[in-house]
Amino acid sequence: MSLGMRPSRRAARSQVAGAVAAQLSVLNTNSRYLSRGLVDYTQQLLALLPGSLEVAFLVNSGSEANDLALRVSRAAAAAAGRPGATHVAVMGGAYHGHLTTTMAISPYKFWGRGGGGKESWVHVLPCPDPYRGTHLDGRAAARGAIAEARAAGGELCAFICESVLSCGGQVFLPDGYLAGVYEEMHAAGALCIADEVQCGFGRVGDAFWGFQLSGVTPDIVVMGKPIGNGFPLSAVAMTRPLAEAFATQEY
């Protein structure tokens, strides 16, 4: 069993090892069969989020979770009669995972060493720099991405953003920035995804989630790493209408 990058608290203690061994003797690893513990934990996770986010899907990693968030966004657009809305807006310097799809929405990767460059369906908002005072207008950045998608013959299905940019330089977004971007994106029909894998779950001071620092409510929240306490677990939380739209579009 590999714990990857997820630190497990005092994993060598006999009590922990014994509990893990006991659980392995009864564990069902087929995802078709839920355990009571997973259901209870998922309900506890949802209780920490805005009330509109009622449904969560559990997967194995932050990369998988962000990939699923993209699939949900595209399925929701198709269900709403917008099958051409497959483009995605991202932040400069962002990192969202190591799958083919998530590397494609990660400027940190596709513009980095060995990267293949930006895909035509990806549109990058310049990363704001509060220290130097550049790129601070979120609305203008959002409108630019929306216009670029339309000029390329597409429409945005989603805007995905770490609420505090991690690999992008530990950037706390300027006051009002994310709220302005969300408003412009929603007006264009795009969903707003908060990637909280590296910045959420009690890691930004008084707020439990990074998006709370900006006073916004995402349509989808992605979480991972510490939520599994050392084991490979991540989650994608969303509104019930989005979950239902996803169910109509994918098996």
N, C-alpha and C positions, 0 to 999 in steps of 0.2 A: 504494500500500500504506500503510495507516494503522497506526501503532504505538500509538495511543490513549494511555492513561495509563502504559504500560509503558516505562520508560526503556531505551533500547538503548545498550549500552556503546560509546562512541566510534564512533557509526554513520557518521560522515563519513569515516573513514579509508578509504583506497583498498583496503586488504586486505579490510576488511569488505564494502565495496560490491562488490568483485570476487567475493567468495565468494557473496554474495546473488545477484548476476547469474548466476553459474554454476549455482547451485541452481535458479533460476527456469527455466532452459533445460531442465531435466529433471523439474521438479516436477509431480507428479500431484495435483491438488487435489480429486479425488473421494474421499470418505471410504471408499468401498468397497474401495479399494486401499491397503494399508498399505505404508509404507516401512520398511526395516530400521532406520533411525535412530529412528523413532517407537517401534518395538518395543523397541529397546535402551534408549531413554530411559525408557520406561514401566517396564521391569524395574528400572532404577536407582531410579526414584521409589518403587516398591513395596518395594525393599530398605531404604528409610529408615523404613518404617512397621512397626507390629506385624505379626508373622507371620500373624495371622488375616486380614489384609486382603490378599487374593491377586489381586484383579481390579480393573482400572482402566479407565474409559471416558474418552476425551479429547474435550473440546469446546472452544469458542472463548472463553469468558469466565466469570468468576466467577458472574455472574447465571445463565447457562445451566447451569453446574455445580450450583448450588443448586436450580434447577428440576428437573434430572435427579435429584438426591438425593431430592426430594419424590416424584417419580414412582416411583422405586425403592421408597420406603417404603410408598406406597399399594399398589403391586403386590405387595409382600411380605405386607402385611396381607391382601389379597384371596386370595393363594395359601395363606395359613394359615387360611383360613375366617373371616376377619374383614372382610368387605367394607364394613361400616359404620365401620371405623376409618380415617377420613379427616381427622380433626382434627390440628392441629399446635400444639405448645407452643413458645414463643419467649421470649427475654429482653427486658425493657424496655429501650428505647433501641437495640435491635439493628438492623443494616442488613445485608441479604442480597442486594441486587441491584435492578436497574431493570426487570425484566420484570413483567408483570401479577401472576404468581404470587409472585414474590419480594418485590415491594412489599407484597403482602398479608401477608407474614410479617415485615415490617420496621416495628416501631413508630416508628422514626426517620422513616419516610416517611409511614405512614398516620395518625400523630398529629401530623405536621408540617404546615408551610404547604402548603395545597392538597391535603392528604391527605383521603381519604374516610372515615376512621375504620376501626375494627376489624371484620373479617368474623366471622361467628358461629362459624366453624370454627377460629378462631385464639384461643389462650389465652396470656396474658402473665404470666410470672413477674416480680415486681418486681426491678429491678436492685439487687444488693447494693451497699452503700456502706461499704466497710471503714473509711473515714475517719470517718464519722459514726456507724458502728456500727448501721446499719439494714438490715433484710432479709437477715440473714446466715444464716438457717436454710434451706439448700437443700432439705432433705427436706420441710419444711412448705410451701415454695413449690411444689414438685413435686406434692405431694398436693392442693394447692389447684387447680392446673391440671387435674389428672386428674378431680377432682370436678366442676369447672366443665364440662369436656367431657361428662361423663356426664349432668349436669343438662340440657345442651343436646341430649341424645338421641344423642350420638356417643361415639366412643372415640378416643384418641390413636393415630396411626400413628407419630409421630415427635416428638422434641424436638431442635431445632436451636439451636446456640449457638456464637458465636465464643468460643474458649477464652480469649482476652483481648478484652474488648469494645472496639472501635475507635471508631466514631461515638458509642457510648454513653458515652464519656468516658475512654478508655484505662484501663479498670478491670481490674485483676488480681483474679480471684475469690479469696475467702477460702479458707484451707486447709480442705479437706474439703467445700467447697460443691458442687463439680461431681460429686465421687464420690457424695455423698448424693442429688443429683438423678438421676444415672444409675441408681443402684440402685432408686429409686422408679419411674422410667420403665420400666426393664426389667421390674419386677414387674407393671406395668400392661400389658405387651405392646408398649410403644412402643420404636422404635429410637432410638439416640442419634447425632446427626450433629454432627461437629466442623467448623465453617466456619473454615478456616485461610487463607482467601484473603488477608486483610489482616494476620493476626498470625503465620502460620506461615512455614516455609521459612527458618529461621535468624534470626528477628527478635526473639526473646525471651530473649537471653542464652545461657546454657549449653544450653538445650533447643532442639532443632531445630524441634519442633512445640509450639504453645501448650498442647495437651492434656496433654503430658508434664509440665507444671508441676503439674497436678492429679493425676497418677498414675492416669489413667483410660485405657481403651481404647475408642474409639468403634466403632460398627458401620459407620459411613460417614465418610470424611474427604474434604472438599472443599478443593481448592487451586487457586491461579491466580496472576495478576499476575506475580511474578518467575520463575515456573517456565518461562516462554516466552522469557526473556532479551530482552524487547522485542517479541516477536511474540504475536499473540492465541492463547493456549493456556491451558487449565485442565484439571483432571482430577477425577474422582470415584472414589475407591478404596473398596472394600467387600469383604465376605466372599464366598466363592464361592457359598454357599447363597442369598445375596441376589441375586447376579447371575443365578443360575439361576431364581429365582422371577420376576425381572423378565422374563427371556426367555420364560417361560410366559404372561405377562400382556400383553405389549406386542410390537408388531412392531418 
